[in-house]
């Protein structure tokens, strides 16, 4: 939990002293959610491969 506090302080300096663990963890999850949404929106969508029609069989 101490390393989580250090990471949060490095991202944004603490404005209030004595944050409890739960609020720090919620803030951490909010940052992760924001980063994930940003990554999903910037990633180009992959097009599915074009379907090919099966080759016709010639009757002998």
N, C-alpha and C positions, 0 to 999 in steps of 0.2 A: 504494500500500500504506500510505503514511503517513496518508492520509485515512481508510482503513479502521481503522487504529489509533485515530485521534481519535474516530471514531464509536463504537467499542467502549468506549473509556474514558468517553465521555459516557453510555452506557447503564448501565454498571456500572464502578465504580472498580476499578482493577487491584489484585489482592491480592499477586501475585508480580511482581517486577521482571524484565524481560528475557524476555518471552514470545516464542517464535519465531513466524514468519509463519504457519506451517502451523496451529498451535494457535489463533491468532487467527482465521484464515479458517474453521476448523471451528466455532468458537464463533459466528461471524457466520452461517454456514449453519444452525446449530441455532436461532438466534434467528429467522431467516427462516422456517424450517420451523414453528416454534411459532406465529408470527404468522399463517401461512397456514392452519394447522389451526384456529386460533381464529376466523379470518374465515369459513372454510367452515362451522363449526358454528353460528355466529350468524346466517348468512344463511338466510332462509326458502326452502323449496323451491318452485319454480314448478310448478304443475300443468299438465299438457299440455292443450291445448284439447279440448273435448268433440267427438267425431266426430259428424258429421251424416250421416243416411241420405240417399242420393241421391233426388231427387224421382221419383215414379213417372210414367211416360209413359202417356198415354191413347191407345189405338189408335183410329184414325179409320176 
